Amino acid sequence: MVNAIEWIKILMRGFGQVMFRCNAVSGALFFAGICAAAICSDNHSMIWGSLAGGAIATAVGAAIYGRESATDGAWGFNGVLVGCALTALPIAASRPFMWAVLALGAALSPAAKKMLDKALSKVGSGSLTLPFVIITWLAIMIFGTNPASSTDAIPAAAGIDGFSTAILKGLSEVFLADSAITGFIFIAALAADSRRSAALALFGSAIGIVAATIAGASPAAIGNGLYGFSPALTAIAVGSRFDRLGIAPAAYTLLACGATVIIQILIEIAGIPPLTAPFCIATLLSARK
C-alpha cells in the first residue's frame, strides 16, 4: 500500500517527467511554476487541472500495469499536460464538462503511451509527449476549439531584455503557461536534478527564438515563447544522448532544434495547433538505436 507521502512523490515525479526529470523536487518546482503562472493569469483551473490530470493518469497506469510501473512518474506526465491544455480550452468555461473531458483524456493517456512506446521502440525511442498531443488534438477536433491564448495580442519586447524574457517564456510554455517568472522557476527545477539539462533547455529555447526570427514568424509569438518550448525539449532529449557536449554534439543538437522550428511552422500552416508535436517529430527523426 502506497502511503500519502510516497504518492505525492510519485505525482511530483510525473510533473518532473514532462522535462525528463525523474525527481520529486524538480516536479514540485515545476508545479510551483504552474501555480505562479496560473495565479498571475487568474486561471486557477490550471493548478487543479494539472494535479487532477497527473493523479488520474498515474492511478490508471498503476491499476492497469502494476504499482511498480508508476513509481517513476512515467504514467503521470502526459496527464499533467492534458490537464494544463484542457484548462486553456474555451470549453473550460463549462466547468463540469471540461472536468469530465479532462478526466477521460488523462485516463486514456497511459494506454496511449503503452501502445506508442511499443510502436516507437523500433526506432529506438519512447512516445515522449505524443499521447498528450494526440489526446488534445482529438479534444480540439471534437469540440472545435483551440487552446486559448492572448499572446498574439501582446507586443514582444525588444532588445536583450526582450530576448531573455522570450527564452524564459519559451520554457514556461512547455506547460502552456505564459510567464517569465515561471520560466525562471523551471530553470531551477531542471538544475535541481541536472544543470546540464537546464543549460540545454536554455540553449534550445534561444535557438528556437533565433530560428523563428530568421524564418519570419510573428514577433509577438516569438517574444512570448511560442517558438521556444518545443526546441527546449528537443535540446534536452537530443543533447542528453551524448556523454559530452563537444562541437559535433552541439551542432547536432542545434540542427535538431532548428528542424523543430521548421516543423512547427509547417504544422501551423496546416492550421493545426502544434502543442509539443514539433519536439516529438524532430526527436523521433533524430533518434538513433
C-alpha positions in Angstrom: 0.0 0.0 0.0 1.5 3.4 -1.0 1.4 5.9 1.8 0.4 9.5 1.2 3.9 10.9 1.2 5.1 8.3 -1.4 2.0 9.0 -3.5 2.8 12.7 -3.5 6.4 12.0 -4.5 5.2 9.8 -7.4 2.7 12.5 -8.5 5.5 15.2 -8.4 7.8 12.9 -10.4 5.1 12.9 -13.0 5.4 16.7 -13.3 9.2 16.3 -13.5 9.0 13.7 -16.3 7.5 16.4 -18.6 11.0 17.6 -19.0 12.7 14.3 -18.4 13.3 14.6 -14.7 12.6 11.6 -12.5 12.9 13.8 -9.4 10.1 14.8 -7.0 11.9 18.0 -6.0 12.1 19.0 -9.7 8.5 18.1 -10.1 7.4 20.1 -7.1 9.2 23.1 -8.6 7.5 22.6 -11.9 4.2 22.5 -10.1 5.2 25.7 -8.2 5.9 27.4 -11.6 2.4 26.3 -12.9 0.9 27.8 -9.7 2.7 31.1 -10.3 1.6 31.4 -13.9 -2.0 30.4 -13.0 -2.3 32.9 -10.2 -0.8 35.7 -12.4 -3.2 34.9 -15.2 -6.1 34.3 -12.9 -6.6 30.8 -14.3 -6.6 28.8 -11.2 -8.2 25.9 -13.1 -4.7 25.1 -14.5 -3.4 24.3 -11.0 -6.2 21.8 -10.3 -6.3 20.6 -13.8 -2.6 19.7 -13.8 -2.9 17.9 -10.4 -6.1 16.1 -11.5 -4.6 15.0 -14.8 -1.4 13.8 -13.2 -3.2 11.9 -10.4 -5.8 10.3 -12.7 -3.2 9.2 -15.3 -0.9 7.8 -12.5 -3.7 5.9 -10.8 -5.0 4.4 -14.0 -1.5 3.4 -15.1 -0.7 1.8 -11.8 -4.1 0.0 -11.8 -3.6 -1.4 -15.3 0.1 -2.0 -15.5 1.1 -2.5 -11.9 2.0 -0.3 -9.0 5.8 -0.7 -9.5 5.5 0.7 -13.0 4.1 4.0 -11.7 6.9 4.9 -9.1 9.0 6.9 -11.6 6.1 9.1 -12.6 6.1 8.0 -16.2 2.4 7.4 -16.3 1.6 10.8 -15.0 3.3 13.4 -17.2 1.0 13.2 -20.2 -1.9 13.5 -17.8 -0.4 16.6 -16.3 -0.1 18.2 -19.8 -3.6 17.2 -20.7 -4.8 18.9 -17.6 -2.8 22.1 -18.4 -4.1 22.1 -22.0 -7.8 21.4 -21.4 -8.0 24.2 -18.8 -6.8 26.5 -21.5 -9.5 25.5 -24.0 -12.7 27.5 -24.3 -14.7 24.5 -23.0 -13.2 25.4 -19.6 -16.0 27.9 -19.4 -18.3 25.0 -18.9 -16.6 23.6 -15.9 -18.4 20.3 -15.3 -18.0 19.3 -18.9 -14.3 20.4 -19.0 -13.5 18.3 -15.9 -15.2 15.3 -17.5 -13.2 15.6 -20.7 -10.0 16.2 -18.7 -10.6 13.1 -16.6 -11.3 11.0 -19.7 -8.2 12.3 -21.5 -5.9 11.7 -18.6 -7.3 8.2 -18.0 -6.7 7.3 -21.7 -3.1 8.6 -21.6 -1.4 5.5 -20.0 -2.9 3.1 -22.6 -1.9 5.5 -25.4 1.6 5.8 -24.0 1.9 2.0 -23.8 0.8 1.4 -27.4 3.0 4.2 -28.8 6.0 3.1 -26.7 5.8 -0.3 -28.3 5.4 1.0 -31.8 8.2 3.5 -31.5 10.6 1.1 -29.8 11.5 0.0 -33.4 13.2 3.4 -34.0 14.8 3.4 -30.5 12.5 6.0 -28.9 9.7 6.2 -26.4 6.5 8.0 -27.1 7.6 11.3 -25.5 4.6 13.6 -25.2 2.8 12.1 -28.2 -0.1 10.7 -26.1 -0.8 14.2 -24.8 -0.6 15.7 -28.3 -3.0 13.1 -29.8 -5.5 13.3 -26.9 -5.6 17.1 -27.0 -5.9 17.2 -30.8 -8.8 14.8 -30.5 -10.4 17.1 -28.0 -9.9 20.1 -30.3 -11.3 18.2 -33.3 -14.4 17.1 -31.3 -15.2 20.4 -29.7 -13.8 22.7 -32.5 -11.7 24.8 -30.2 -8.0 25.7 -29.9 -6.1 26.4 -26.7 -7.0 29.9 -25.6 -4.1 32.3 -25.8 -3.8 36.0 -25.8 -0.1 36.1 -26.6 -0.6 37.1 -30.2 -2.1 40.3 -29.0 0.8 41.1 -26.6 3.6 43.1 -28.3 7.0 41.5 -27.9 9.7 43.5 -26.0 12.7 44.5 -28.0 16.4 44.1 -27.2 18.3 42.0 -24.7 15.5 42.2 -22.1 13.0 41.0 -24.7 15.3 38.2 -25.8 15.8 36.9 -22.3 12.1 37.2 -21.5 11.3 35.2 -24.6 13.8 32.5 -23.6 12.2 32.1 -20.2 8.6 32.2 -21.6 9.7 29.5 -24.0 10.4 27.3 -21.1 7.1 28.2 -19.3 5.1 27.3 -22.4 6.1 23.7 -22.1 3.2 23.6 -19.6 1.2 26.0 -21.7 2.0 28.8 -19.2 2.9 32.4 -20.3 5.2 33.7 -17.6 8.9 34.6 -17.5 8.8 34.1 -13.7 7.5 30.6 -14.3 10.3 30.0 -16.8 12.9 31.0 -14.2 11.3 28.6 -11.7 11.5 25.9 -14.4 15.3 26.5 -14.8 15.6 26.0 -11.1 13.6 22.8 -11.4 15.8 21.4 -14.1 19.0 22.5 -12.3 17.9 20.7 -9.1 18.3 17.4 -10.9 20.7 18.3 -13.8 22.5 21.5 -14.5 23.3 20.2 -17.9 19.6 19.8 -18.8 19.0 23.3 -17.5 21.7 24.6 -19.9 20.3 22.6 -22.8 16.8 23.9 -22.2 18.1 27.5 -22.3 20.1 26.7 -25.4 17.1 25.1 -27.1 14.7 28.0 -26.3 17.3 30.5 -27.5 17.9 28.7 -30.8 14.1 28.4 -31.3 13.7 32.2 -30.9 16.6 32.9 -33.3 15.4 30.3 -35.9 11.8 31.6 -35.8 13.0 35.2 -36.2 15.1 34.2 -39.3 12.0 32.3 -40.6 9.9 35.5 -40.3 7.5 34.2 -37.7 5.2 36.5 -35.7 7.3 38.8 -33.5 4.6 38.7 -30.8 4.5 34.9 -30.8 8.3 34.7 -30.7 8.5 37.2 -27.9 6.0 35.2 -25.9 7.9 32.0 -26.1 5.7 30.1 -28.5 8.8 29.0 -30.6 10.9 28.2 -27.6 9.2 25.4 -25.8 9.5 22.6 -28.3 13.2 23.4 -29.2 13.9 23.4 -25.4 12.5 19.9 -25.1 14.3 18.8 -28.2 17.6 20.1 -26.9 17.3 18.2 -23.7 16.2 15.0 -25.5 18.9 15.1 -28.2 21.7 16.7 -26.2 21.4 14.3 -23.4 22.2 11.4 -25.7 25.9 12.5 -25.8 28.3 11.8 -23.0 29.9 15.2 -23.6 28.8 18.3 -25.4 31.6 19.0 -27.8 31.4 20.8 -31.1 29.8 17.9 -33.0 27.1 17.1 -30.4 26.3 20.8 -30.0 26.0 21.2 -33.8 23.7 18.1 -34.0 21.6 19.5 -31.2 21.4 22.9 -32.8 20.3 21.4 -36.1 17.6 19.3 -34.3 16.3 22.5 -32.6 16.3 24.3 -35.9 14.4 21.5 -37.5 11.9 21.6 -34.6 11.0 25.2 -35.5 10.6 24.4 -39.2 8.3 21.5 -38.3 6.3 23.8 -36.1 5.8 26.4 -38.8 4.7 23.7 -41.2 2.1 22.4 -38.7 0.8 25.9 -38.1 0.5 26.5 -41.9 -1.7 23.4 -42.0 -3.9 25.1 -39.4 -3.2 22.6 -36.6 -2.2 23.8 -33.1 1.4 22.4 -32.8 1.5 21.7 -29.0 4.6 19.7 -28.5 4.3 17.7 -31.7 7.3 19.5 -33.3 9.5 18.3 -30.5 8.2 14.8 -30.8 8.7 14.6 -34.6 12.2 16.2 -34.5 13.3 14.0 -31.7 12.0 10.8 -33.4 13.7 11.8 -36.7 17.0 12.2 -34.9 16.6 9.0 -32.9 19.5 6.6 -33.1 19.1 3.0 -32.0 
